[in-house]
Amino acid sequence: MTMLVTFRSSAAPDIVMLRDLAQYLLGLVGKGLDVRGVIAVDELPGAIARLEQAIRDDVARQSAHEHSTPTVRVELSPHAGGLAQRAWPLLDMMRAAREQGRHVMWGM
C-alpha cells in the first residue's frame, strides 16, 4: 500500500507526496517522519538552508558524473529525477511560510 504524506501551511497550497520521498526530504532538513509533525517558524531558516545545500550538492554530483562518463548515465540516487525537481514544492512552501511567519505541518 502506497502511503501519502500531506504538507500544509497557511502560506501555500497543500503538497501531497509519497512517503519515501517525504521521509528523505524531512531527513535532509533534520526532521523524522512521524504520523504528524511540524517545522516551526523558528526552524524554517535552518531547514531551508539545509535543503538548499543538499540540492546544490546533488547538482554538483550530477554535473561531475555527467562530465566523467558522457556516454553512460547512471542514477546513483535512490530518488532519480534530481533532488531539485523533487524538493522544489516543499522548498517553495517553506520559503513562503518563512516570509509569512507560518509553520509547515505534515500528516499521513
Biopython code that builds the backbone (N, CA, C, O; Angstrom):
import numpy as np
from Bio.PDB.StructureBuilder import StructureBuilder

atoms = [
    (1, "MET", "N", (0.832, -1.177, 0.000)),
    (1, "MET", "CA", (0.000, 0.000, 0.000)),
    (1, "MET", "C", (0.883, 1.249, 0.000)),
    (1, "MET", "O", (1.791, 1.378, 0.821)),
    (2, "THR", "N", (0.612, 2.147, -0.912)),
    (2, "THR", "CA", (1.372, 3.380, -1.015)),
    (2, "THR", "C", (0.865, 4.379, 0.011)),
    (2, "THR", "O", (-0.329, 4.673, 0.085)),
    (3, "MET", "N", (1.793, 4.890, 0.794)),
    (3, "MET", "CA", (1.438, 5.887, 1.803)),
    (3, "MET", "C", (1.735, 7.274, 1.247)),
    (3, "MET", "O", (2.766, 7.505, 0.615)),
    (4, "LEU", "N", (0.816, 8.176, 1.497)),
    (4, "LEU", "CA", (0.984, 9.560, 1.079)),
    (4, "LEU", "C", (1.133, 10.454, 2.297)),
    (4, "LEU", "O", (0.550, 10.196, 3.350)),
    (5, "VAL", "N", (1.911, 11.495, 2.141)),
    (5, "VAL", "CA", (2.109, 12.490, 3.187)),
    (5, "VAL", "C", (1.641, 13.830, 2.626)),
    (5, "VAL", "O", (1.978, 14.196, 1.499)),
    (6, "THR", "N", (0.869, 14.550, 3.418)),
    (6, "THR", "CA", (0.391, 15.869, 3.011)),
    (6, "THR", "C", (1.082, 16.934, 3.852)),
    (6, "THR", "O", (1.036, 16.904, 5.081)),
    (7, "PHE", "N", (1.721, 17.872, 3.167)),
    (7, "PHE", "CA", (2.330, 19.028, 3.822)),
    (7, "PHE", "C", (1.346, 20.181, 3.715)),
    (7, "PHE", "O", (0.753, 20.418, 2.663)),
    (8, "ARG", "N", (1.183, 20.900, 4.833)),
    (8, "ARG", "CA", (0.240, 22.019, 4.878)),
    (8, "ARG", "C", (0.893, 23.233, 5.527)),
    (8, "ARG", "O", (1.698, 23.121, 6.451)),
    (9, "SER", "N", (0.519, 24.383, 5.011)),
    (9, "SER", "CA", (0.880, 25.656, 5.621)),
    (9, "SER", "C", (-0.148, 26.665, 5.140)),
    (9, "SER", "O", (-0.593, 26.609, 3.994)),
    (10, "SER", "N", (-0.521, 27.578, 6.005)),
    (10, "SER", "CA", (-1.462, 28.612, 5.576)),
    (10, "SER", "C", (-0.808, 29.581, 4.594)),
    (10, "SER", "O", (-1.476, 30.460, 4.049)),
    (11, "ALA", "N", (0.493, 29.424, 4.367)),
    (11, "ALA", "CA", (1.224, 30.301, 3.455)),
    (11, "ALA", "C", (1.257, 29.787, 2.018)),
    (11, "ALA", "O", (1.684, 30.508, 1.116)),
    (12, "ALA", "N", (0.807, 28.540, 1.792)),
    (12, "ALA", "CA", (0.932, 27.947, 0.455)),
    (12, "ALA", "C", (-0.092, 26.828, 0.284)),
    (12, "ALA", "O", (-0.642, 26.326, 1.265)),
    (13, "PRO", "N", (-0.346, 26.438, -0.968)),
    (13, "PRO", "CA", (-1.242, 25.299, -1.199)),
    (13, "PRO", "C", (-0.656, 24.010, -0.628)),
    (13, "PRO", "O", (0.560, 23.883, -0.482)),
    (14, "ASP", "N", (-1.528, 23.055, -0.306)),
    (14, "ASP", "CA", (-1.084, 21.756, 0.207)),
    (14, "ASP", "C", (-0.221, 21.043, -0.831)),
    (14, "ASP", "O", (-0.376, 21.239, -2.036)),
    (15, "ILE", "N", (0.696, 20.207, -0.327)),
    (15, "ILE", "CA", (1.553, 19.372, -1.166)),
    (15, "ILE", "C", (1.351, 17.934, -0.720)),
    (15, "ILE", "O", (1.417, 17.637, 0.473)),
    (16, "VAL", "N", (1.108, 17.042, -1.666)),
    (16, "VAL", "CA", (0.974, 15.619, -1.370)),
    (16, "VAL", "C", (2.126, 14.904, -2.063)),
    (16, "VAL", "O", (2.360, 15.098, -3.256)),
    (17, "MET", "N", (2.847, 14.072, -1.306)),
    (17, "MET", "CA", (3.946, 13.310, -1.899)),
    (17, "MET", "C", (4.008, 11.920, -1.292)),
    (17, "MET", "O", (3.428, 11.656, -0.239)),
    (18, "LEU", "N", (4.718, 11.043, -1.972)),
    (18, "LEU", "CA", (4.895, 9.683, -1.482)),
    (18, "LEU", "C", (5.702, 9.690, -0.188)),
    (18, "LEU", "O", (6.568, 10.540, 0.021)),
    (19, "ARG", "N", (5.399, 8.731, 0.666)),
    (19, "ARG", "CA", (6.020, 8.631, 1.988)),
    (19, "ARG", "C", (7.544, 8.582, 1.904)),
    (19, "ARG", "O", (8.226, 9.272, 2.662)),
    (20, "ASP", "N", (8.086, 7.771, 0.989)),
    (20, "ASP", "CA", (9.540, 7.625, 0.902)),
    (20, "ASP", "C", (10.230, 8.948, 0.580)),
    (20, "ASP", "O", (11.256, 9.277, 1.174)),
    (21, "LEU", "N", (9.668, 9.700, -0.354)),
    (21, "LEU", "CA", (10.256, 10.993, -0.694)),
    (21, "LEU", "C", (10.122, 11.967, 0.471)),
    (21, "LEU", "O", (11.066, 12.691, 0.787)),
    (22, "ALA", "N", (8.959, 11.987, 1.107)),
    (22, "ALA", "CA", (8.756, 12.876, 2.261)),
    (22, "ALA", "C", (9.752, 12.553, 3.367)),
    (22, "ALA", "O", (10.323, 13.458, 3.975)),
    (23, "GLN", "N", (9.963, 11.268, 3.629)),
    (23, "GLN", "CA", (10.906, 10.850, 4.667)),
    (23, "GLN", "C", (12.322, 11.305, 4.313)),
    (23, "GLN", "O", (13.054, 11.789, 5.176)),
    (24, "TYR", "N", (12.702, 11.151, 3.060)),
    (24, "TYR", "CA", (14.028, 11.561, 2.601)),
    (24, "TYR", "C", (14.221, 13.076, 2.759)),
    (24, "TYR", "O", (15.231, 13.525, 3.300)),
    (25, "LEU", "N", (13.249, 13.853, 2.285)),
    (25, "LEU", "CA", (13.360, 15.315, 2.369)),
    (25, "LEU", "C", (13.352, 15.799, 3.811)),
    (25, "LEU", "O", (14.114, 16.697, 4.169)),
    (26, "LEU", "N", (12.501, 15.213, 4.636)),
    (26, "LEU", "CA", (12.476, 15.606, 6.050)),
    (26, "LEU", "C", (13.800, 15.269, 6.731)),
    (26, "LEU", "O", (14.274, 16.028, 7.576)),
    (27, "GLY", "N", (14.393, 14.143, 6.368)),
    (27, "GLY", "CA", (15.704, 13.790, 6.911)),
    (27, "GLY", "C", (16.763, 14.822, 6.548)),
    (27, "GLY", "O", (17.628, 15.145, 7.362)),
    (28, "LEU", "N", (16.693, 15.339, 5.325)),
    (28, "LEU", "CA", (17.651, 16.362, 4.898)),
    (28, "LEU", "C", (17.539, 17.636, 5.718)),
    (28, "LEU", "O", (18.535, 18.328, 5.926)),
    (29, "VAL", "N", (16.333, 17.954, 6.188)),
    (29, "VAL", "CA", (16.150, 19.186, 6.967)),
    (29, "VAL", "C", (16.206, 18.929, 8.471)),
    (29, "VAL", "O", (15.930, 19.823, 9.271)),
    (30, "GLY", "N", (16.567, 17.692, 8.850)),
    (30, "GLY", "CA", (16.756, 17.391, 10.266)),
    (30, "GLY", "C", (15.509, 16.960, 11.006)),
    (30, "GLY", "O", (15.444, 17.072, 12.231)),
    (31, "LYS", "N", (14.520, 16.469, 10.282)),
    (31, "LYS", "CA", (13.273, 16.011, 10.895)),
    (31, "LYS", "C", (13.061, 14.541, 10.585)),
    (31, "LYS", "O", (13.570, 14.024, 9.590)),
    (32, "GLY", "N", (12.308, 13.876, 11.440)),
    (32, "GLY", "CA", (11.921, 12.499, 11.193)),
    (32, "GLY", "C", (10.458, 12.445, 10.792)),
    (32, "GLY", "O", (9.663, 13.299, 11.183)),
    (33, "LEU", "N", (10.113, 11.438, 10.011)),
    (33, "LEU", "CA", (8.730, 11.296, 9.559)),
    (33, "LEU", "C", (7.927, 10.548, 10.609)),
    (33, "LEU", "O", (8.160, 9.364, 10.853)),
    (34, "ASP", "N", (6.994, 11.232, 11.220)),
    (34, "ASP", "CA", (6.021, 10.632, 12.125)),
    (34, "ASP", "C", (4.652, 10.783, 11.481)),
    (34, "ASP", "O", (4.528, 11.353, 10.397)),
    (35, "VAL", "N", (3.625, 10.269, 12.151)),
    (35, "VAL", "CA", (2.268, 10.401, 11.626)),
    (35, "VAL", "C", (1.932, 11.869, 11.409)),
    (35, "VAL", "O", (1.268, 12.224, 10.435)),
    (36, "ARG", "N", (2.395, 12.721, 12.324)),
    (36, "ARG", "CA", (2.224, 14.172, 12.203)),
    (36, "ARG", "C", (3.499, 14.855, 12.660)),
    (36, "ARG", "O", (4.253, 14.322, 13.474)),
    (37, "GLY", "N", (3.724, 16.038, 12.123)),
    (37, "GLY", "CA", (4.899, 16.787, 12.536)),
    (37, "GLY", "C", (4.818, 18.225, 12.087)),
    (37, "GLY", "O", (3.886, 18.636, 11.395)),
    (38, "VAL", "N", (5.819, 18.981, 12.498)),
    (38, "VAL", "CA", (5.828, 20.410, 12.180)),
    (38, "VAL", "C", (7.263, 20.904, 12.029)),
    (38, "VAL", "O", (8.168, 20.467, 12.741)),
    (39, "ILE", "N", (7.446, 21.810, 11.098)),
    (39, "ILE", "CA", (8.659, 22.614, 11.026)),
    (39, "ILE", "C", (8.212, 23.991, 11.503)),
    (39, "ILE", "O", (7.505, 24.708, 10.796)),
    (40, "ALA", "N", (8.631, 24.344, 12.699)),
    (40, "ALA", "CA", (8.198, 25.597, 13.320)),
    (40, "ALA", "C", (8.826, 26.792, 12.608)),
    (40, "ALA", "O", (9.853, 26.669, 11.940)),
    (41, "VAL", "N", (8.201, 27.922, 12.764)),
    (41, "VAL", "CA", (8.670, 29.158, 12.127)),
    (41, "VAL", "C", (10.146, 29.402, 12.422)),
    (41, "VAL", "O", (10.905, 29.758, 11.520)),
    (42, "ASP", "N", (10.560, 29.214, 13.670)),
    (42, "ASP", "CA", (11.960, 29.483, 14.023)),
    (42, "ASP", "C", (12.920, 28.432, 13.467)),
    (42, "ASP", "O", (14.129, 28.665, 13.447)),
    (43, "GLU", "N", (12.415, 27.286, 13.018)),
    (43, "GLU", "CA", (13.248, 26.242, 12.415)),
    (43, "GLU", "C", (13.378, 26.403, 10.904)),
    (43, "GLU", "O", (14.261, 25.801, 10.293)),
    (44, "LEU", "N", (12.518, 27.200, 10.300)),
    (44, "LEU", "CA", (12.486, 27.311, 8.843)),
    (44, "LEU", "C", (13.785, 27.822, 8.222)),
    (44, "LEU", "O", (14.221, 27.242, 7.228)),
    (45, "PRO", "N", (14.434, 28.873, 8.741)),
    (45, "PRO", "CA", (15.670, 29.324, 8.094)),
    (45, "PRO", "C", (16.729, 28.219, 7.996)),
    (45, "PRO", "O", (17.356, 28.057, 6.949)),
    (46, "GLY", "N", (16.929, 27.470, 9.063)),
    (46, "GLY", "CA", (17.902, 26.381, 9.037)),
    (46, "GLY", "C", (17.475, 25.252, 8.121)),
    (46, "GLY", "O", (18.300, 24.689, 7.402)),
    (47, "ALA", "N", (16.192, 24.915, 8.141)),
    (47, "ALA", "CA", (15.681, 23.841, 7.286)),
    (47, "ALA", "C", (15.827, 24.214, 5.815)),
    (47, "ALA", "O", (16.218, 23.381, 4.996)),
    (48, "ILE", "N", (15.521, 25.442, 5.484)),
    (48, "ILE", "CA", (15.657, 25.915, 4.102)),
    (48, "ILE", "C", (17.120, 25.873, 3.674)),
    (48, "ILE", "O", (17.432, 25.416, 2.575)),
    (49, "ALA", "N", (18.006, 26.342, 4.525)),
    (49, "ALA", "CA", (19.440, 26.345, 4.202)),
    (49, "ALA", "C", (19.956, 24.926, 3.979)),
    (49, "ALA", "O", (20.728, 24.690, 3.050)),
    (50, "ARG", "N", (19.537, 23.974, 4.824)),
    (50, "ARG", "CA", (19.986, 22.585, 4.666)),
    (50, "ARG", "C", (19.465, 21.975, 3.367)),
    (50, "ARG", "O", (20.201, 21.271, 2.676)),
    (51, "LEU", "N", (18.213, 22.238, 3.033)),
    (51, "LEU", "CA", (17.653, 21.685, 1.800)),
    (51, "LEU", "C", (18.306, 22.327, 0.572)),
    (51, "LEU", "O", (18.601, 21.636, -0.403)),
    (52, "GLU", "N", (18.528, 23.623, 0.614)),
    (52, "GLU", "CA", (19.213, 24.295, -0.499)),
    (52, "GLU", "C", (20.627, 23.747, -0.684)),
    (52, "GLU", "O", (21.068, 23.559, -1.818)),
    (53, "GLN", "N", (21.344, 23.488, 0.411)),
    (53, "GLN", "CA", (22.695, 22.935, 0.309)),
    (53, "GLN", "C", (22.663, 21.524, -0.257)),
    (53, "GLN", "O", (23.509, 21.169, -1.078)),
    (54, "ALA", "N", (21.704, 20.718, 0.167)),
    (54, "ALA", "CA", (21.574, 19.357, -0.361)),
    (54, "ALA", "C", (21.305, 19.391, -1.864)),
    (54, "ALA", "O", (21.830, 18.560, -2.605)),
    (55, "ILE", "N", (20.500, 20.332, -2.313)),
    (55, "ILE", "CA", (20.224, 20.474, -3.747)),
    (55, "ILE", "C", (21.491, 20.876, -4.489)),
    (55, "ILE", "O", (21.799, 20.312, -5.539)),
    (56, "ARG", "N", (22.230, 21.849, -3.951)),
    (56, "ARG", "CA", (23.494, 22.262, -4.590)),
    (56, "ARG", "C", (24.468, 21.090, -4.676)),
    (56, "ARG", "O", (25.118, 20.898, -5.704)),
    (57, "ASP", "N", (24.573, 20.308, -3.605)),
    (57, "ASP", "CA", (25.468, 19.150, -3.602)),
    (57, "ASP", "C", (25.039, 18.123, -4.641)),
    (57, "ASP", "O", (25.880, 17.547, -5.332)),
    (58, "ASP", "N", (23.732, 17.891, -4.755)),
    (58, "ASP", "CA", (23.206, 16.925, -5.720)),
    (58, "ASP", "C", (23.487, 17.379, -7.151)),
    (58, "ASP", "O", (23.890, 16.574, -7.991)),
    (59, "VAL", "N", (23.277, 18.652, -7.427)),
    (59, "VAL", "CA", (23.546, 19.190, -8.762)),
    (59, "VAL", "C", (25.032, 19.058, -9.086)),
    (59, "VAL", "O", (25.389, 18.706, -10.211)),
    (60, "ALA", "N", (25.895, 19.335, -8.123)),
    (60, "ALA", "CA", (27.341, 19.214, -8.338)),
    (60, "ALA", "C", (27.730, 17.767, -8.619)),
    (60, "ALA", "O", (28.546, 17.505, -9.502)),
    (61, "ARG", "N", (27.148, 16.821, -7.869)),
    (61, "ARG", "CA", (27.435, 15.400, -8.106)),
    (61, "ARG", "C", (26.971, 14.972, -9.493)),
    (61, "ARG", "O", (27.690, 14.267, -10.201)),
    (62, "GLN", "N", (25.780, 15.394, -9.879)),
    (62, "GLN", "CA", (25.261, 15.036, -11.204)),
    (62, "GLN", "C", (26.139, 15.615, -12.300)),
    (62, "GLN", "O", (26.431, 14.938, -13.286)),
    (63, "SER", "N", (26.559, 16.857, -12.136)),
    (63, "SER", "CA", (27.398, 17.511, -13.129)),
    (63, "SER", "C", (28.747, 16.804, -13.248)),
    (63, "SER", "O", (29.224, 16.554, -14.355)),
    (64, "ALA", "N", (29.354, 16.485, -12.119)),
    (64, "ALA", "CA", (30.645, 15.792, -12.129)),
    (64, "ALA", "C", (30.507, 14.418, -12.765)),
    (64, "ALA", "O", (31.375, 13.992, -13.527)),
    (65, "HIS", "N", (29.430, 13.733, -12.457)),
    (65, "HIS", "CA", (29.215, 12.395, -13.016)),
    (65, "HIS", "C", (28.996, 12.463, -14.522)),
    (65, "HIS", "O", (29.544, 11.643, -15.258)),
    (66, "GLU", "N", (28.216, 13.411, -14.986)),
    (66, "GLU", "CA", (27.944, 13.534, -16.414)),
    (66, "GLU", "C", (29.199, 13.887, -17.193)),
    (66, "GLU", "O", (29.359, 13.453, -18.333)),
    (67, "HIS", "N", (30.090, 14.669, -16.594)),
    (67, "HIS", "CA", (31.320, 15.041, -17.285)),
    (67, "HIS", "C", (32.352, 13.922, -17.265)),
    (67, "HIS", "O", (33.206, 13.861, -18.149)),
    (68, "SER", "N", (32.291, 13.038, -16.279)),
    (68, "SER", "CA", (33.274, 11.955, -16.205)),
    (68, "SER", "C", (32.886, 10.778, -17.087)),
    (68, "SER", "O", (33.764, 10.049, -17.548)),
    (69, "THR", "N", (31.603, 10.571, -17.336)),
    (69, "THR", "CA", (31.150, 9.469, -18.188)),
    (69, "THR", "C", (30.050, 9.983, -19.123)),
    (69, "THR", "O", (28.868, 9.727, -18.896)),
    (70, "PRO", "N", (30.444, 10.706, -20.170)),
    (70, "PRO", "CA", (29.437, 11.349, -21.014)),
    (70, "PRO", "C", (28.556, 10.392, -21.811)),
    (70, "PRO", "O", (27.447, 10.769, -22.190)),
    (71, "THR", "N", (29.008, 9.169, -22.080)),
    (71, "THR", "CA", (28.203, 8.264, -22.899)),
    (71, "THR", "C", (27.292, 7.364, -22.086)),
    (71, "THR", "O", (26.361, 6.774, -22.636)),
    (72, "VAL", "N", (27.537, 7.245, -20.789)),
    (72, "VAL", "CA", (26.720, 6.380, -19.940)),
    (72, "VAL", "C", (26.238, 7.189, -18.749)),
    (72, "VAL", "O", (27.030, 7.796, -18.028)),
    (73, "ARG", "N", (24.924, 7.185, -18.554)),
    (73, "ARG", "CA", (24.372, 7.916, -17.404)),
    (73, "ARG", "C", (23.805, 6.901, -16.421)),
    (73, "ARG", "O", (22.912, 6.123, -16.757)),
    (74, "VAL", "N", (24.331, 6.919, -15.215)),
    (74, "VAL", "CA", (23.884, 6.010, -14.169)),
    (74, "VAL", "C", (23.306, 6.837, -13.036)),
    (74, "VAL", "O", (23.945, 7.772, -12.553)),
    (75, "GLU", "N", (22.094, 6.492, -12.610)),
    (75, "GLU", "CA", (21.468, 7.195, -11.490)),
    (75, "GLU", "C", (22.004, 6.611, -10.188)),
    (75, "GLU", "O", (21.756, 5.444, -9.884)),
    (76, "LEU", "N", (22.719, 7.395, -9.436)),
    (76, "LEU", "CA", (23.292, 6.934, -8.182)),
    (76, "LEU", "C", (22.353, 7.140, -7.007)),
    (76, "LEU", "O", (22.499, 6.488, -5.973)),
    (77, "SER", "N", (21.398, 8.036, -7.155)),
    (77, "SER", "CA", (20.481, 8.374, -6.070)),
    (77, "SER", "C", (19.254, 7.480, -6.103)),
    (77, "SER", "O", (18.758, 7.141, -7.178)),
    (78, "PRO", "N", (18.756, 7.091, -4.920)),
    (78, "PRO", "CA", (17.513, 6.323, -4.900)),
    (78, "PRO", "C", (16.319, 7.180, -5.304)),
    (78, "PRO", "O", (15.223, 6.659, -5.507)),
    (79, "HIS", "N", (16.518, 8.457, -5.419)),
    (79, "HIS", "CA", (15.449, 9.387, -5.794)),
    (79, "HIS", "C", (15.793, 10.001, -7.145)),
    (79, "HIS", "O", (16.055, 11.198, -7.256)),
    (80, "ALA", "N", (15.785, 9.137, -8.184)),
    (80, "ALA", "CA", (16.145, 9.572, -9.530)),
    (80, "ALA", "C", (15.228, 10.703, -9.985)),
    (80, "ALA", "O", (14.075, 10.798, -9.564)),
    (81, "GLY", "N", (15.758, 11.547, -10.844)),
    (81, "GLY", "CA", (14.986, 12.671, -11.348)),
    (81, "GLY", "C", (15.530, 13.980, -10.821)),
    (81, "GLY", "O", (15.066, 15.050, -11.215)),
    (82, "GLY", "N", (16.474, 13.912, -9.967)),
    (82, "GLY", "CA", (17.107, 15.111, -9.450)),
    (82, "GLY", "C", (16.427, 15.630, -8.206)),
    (82, "GLY", "O", (15.210, 15.809, -8.165)),
    (83, "LEU", "N", (17.226, 15.864, -7.208)),
    (83, "LEU", "CA", (16.709, 16.352, -5.935)),
    (83, "LEU", "C", (16.029, 17.708, -6.096)),
    (83, "LEU", "O", (14.998, 17.961, -5.472)),
    (84, "ALA", "N", (16.587, 18.567, -6.916)),
    (84, "ALA", "CA", (15.995, 19.901, -7.083)),
    (84, "ALA", "C", (14.551, 19.800, -7.559)),
    (84, "ALA", "O", (13.671, 20.488, -7.043)),
    (85, "GLN", "N", (14.314, 18.947, -8.537)),
    (85, "GLN", "CA", (12.968, 18.784, -9.081)),
    (85, "GLN", "C", (12.011, 18.237, -8.032)),
    (85, "GLN", "O", (10.870, 18.691, -7.938)),
    (86, "ARG", "N", (12.455, 17.283, -7.255)),
    (86, "ARG", "CA", (11.586, 16.641, -6.274)),
    (86, "ARG", "C", (11.384, 17.487, -5.019)),
    (86, "ARG", "O", (10.335, 17.412, -4.380)),
    (87, "ALA", "N", (12.374, 18.280, -4.669)),
    (87, "ALA", "CA", (12.301, 19.068, -3.436)),
    (87, "ALA", "C", (11.657, 20.435, -3.638)),
    (87, "ALA", "O", (11.249, 21.072, -2.667)),
    (88, "TRP", "N", (11.560, 20.892, -4.877)),
    (88, "TRP", "CA", (11.107, 22.259, -5.140)),
    (88, "TRP", "C", (9.775, 22.606, -4.487)),
    (88, "TRP", "O", (9.687, 23.663, -3.863)),
    (89, "PRO", "N", (8.728, 21.777, -4.592)),
    (89, "PRO", "CA", (7.452, 22.175, -3.971)),
    (89, "PRO", "C", (7.571, 22.413, -2.462)),
    (89, "PRO", "O", (7.027, 23.389, -1.944)),
    (90, "LEU", "N", (8.277, 21.530, -1.761)),
    (90, "LEU", "CA", (8.441, 21.700, -0.319)),
    (90, "LEU", "C", (9.304, 22.919, -0.012)),
    (90, "LEU", "O", (8.999, 23.682, 0.905)),
    (91, "LEU", "N", (10.369, 23.105, -0.768)),
    (91, "LEU", "CA", (11.236, 24.266, -0.562)),
    (91, "LEU", "C", (10.454, 25.561, -0.789)),
    (91, "LEU", "O", (10.593, 26.515, -0.023)),
    (92, "ASP", "N", (9.646, 25.592, -1.824)),
    (92, "ASP", "CA", (8.823, 26.763, -2.117)),
    (92, "ASP", "C", (7.842, 27.034, -0.973)),
    (92, "ASP", "O", (7.645, 28.184, -0.579)),
    (93, "MET", "N", (7.231, 25.973, -0.442)),
    (93, "MET", "CA", (6.307, 26.124, 0.687)),
    (93, "MET", "C", (7.040, 26.661, 1.912)),
    (93, "MET", "O", (6.540, 27.557, 2.592)),
    (94, "MET", "N", (8.221, 26.118, 2.193)),
    (94, "MET", "CA", (8.972, 26.574, 3.363)),
    (94, "MET", "C", (9.374, 28.039, 3.230)),
    (94, "MET", "O", (9.332, 28.786, 4.208)),
    (95, "ARG", "N", (9.761, 28.448, 2.038)),
    (95, "ARG", "CA", (10.127, 29.857, 1.827)),
    (95, "ARG", "C", (8.924, 30.772, 2.053)),
    (95, "ARG", "O", (9.039, 31.808, 2.708)),
    (96, "ALA", "N", (7.769, 30.383, 1.508)),
    (96, "ALA", "CA", (6.552, 31.189, 1.691)),
    (96, "ALA", "C", (6.164, 31.246, 3.166)),
    (96, "ALA", "O", (5.767, 32.297, 3.668)),
    (97, "ALA", "N", (6.281, 30.113, 3.855)),
    (97, "ALA", "CA", (5.943, 30.067, 5.283)),
    (97, "ALA", "C", (6.881, 30.961, 6.089)),
    (97, "ALA", "O", (6.441, 31.656, 7.005)),
    (98, "ARG", "N", (8.158, 30.947, 5.755)),
    (98, "ARG", "CA", (9.123, 31.817, 6.447)),
    (98, "ARG", "C", (8.760, 33.285, 6.246)),
    (98, "ARG", "O", (8.767, 34.068, 7.196)),
    (99, "GLU", "N", (8.445, 33.650, 5.010)),
    (99, "GLU", "CA", (8.108, 35.047, 4.707)),
    (99, "GLU", "C", (6.855, 35.509, 5.448)),
    (99, "GLU", "O", (6.754, 36.672, 5.838)),
    (100, "GLN", "N", (5.897, 34.592, 5.642)),
    (100, "GLN", "CA", (4.629, 34.957, 6.278)),
    (100, "GLN", "C", (4.570, 34.602, 7.765)),
    (100, "GLN", "O", (3.552, 34.825, 8.420)),
    (101, "GLY", "N", (5.666, 34.050, 8.295)),
    (101, "GLY", "CA", (5.699, 33.696, 9.710)),
    (101, "GLY", "C", (4.759, 32.559, 10.071)),
    (101, "GLY", "O", (4.103, 32.601, 11.112)),
    (102, "ARG", "N", (4.688, 31.538, 9.215)),
    (102, "ARG", "CA", (3.788, 30.397, 9.420)),
    (102, "ARG", "C", (4.577, 29.105, 9.550)),
    (102, "ARG", "O", (5.692, 28.996, 9.040)),
    (103, "HIS", "N", (3.998, 28.131, 10.230)),
    (103, "HIS", "CA", (4.593, 26.799, 10.347)),
    (103, "HIS", "C", (4.317, 25.991, 9.080)),
    (103, "HIS", "O", (3.418, 26.310, 8.303)),
    (104, "VAL", "N", (5.118, 24.933, 8.892)),
    (104, "VAL", "CA", (4.831, 23.906, 7.889)),
    (104, "VAL", "C", (4.528, 22.636, 8.669)),
    (104, "VAL", "O", (5.332, 22.197, 9.492)),
    (105, "MET", "N", (3.376, 22.054, 8.411)),
    (105, "MET", "CA", (2.958, 20.836, 9.116)),
    (105, "MET", "C", (2.777, 19.708, 8.113)),
    (105, "MET", "O", (2.559, 19.945, 6.924)),
    (106, "TRP", "N", (2.871, 18.474, 8.608)),
    (106, "TRP", "CA", (2.596, 17.335, 7.742)),
    (106, "TRP", "C", (1.838, 16.273, 8.510)),
    (106, "TRP", "O", (1.834, 16.232, 9.740)),
    (107, "GLY", "N", (1.199, 15.419, 7.735)),
    (107, "GLY", "CA", (0.464, 14.296, 8.309)),
    (107, "GLY", "C", (0.246, 13.222, 7.266)),
    (107, "GLY", "O", (0.227, 13.487, 6.064)),
    (108, "MET", "N", (0.081, 11.997, 7.756)),
    (108, "MET", "CA", (-0.192, 10.861, 6.868)),
    (108, "MET", "C", (-1.650, 10.484, 6.969)),
    (108, "MET", "O", (-2.093, 9.550, 6.301)),
]
sb = StructureBuilder()
sb.init_structure("model")
sb.init_model(0)
sb.init_chain("A")
sb.init_seg("    ")
for serial, (resi, resn, name, xyz) in enumerate(atoms, 1):
    if name == "N":
        sb.init_residue(resn, " ", resi, " ")
    sb.init_atom(name, np.array(xyz, "f"), 0.0, 1.0, " ", f" {name:<3s}", serial, name[0])
structure = sb.get_structure()
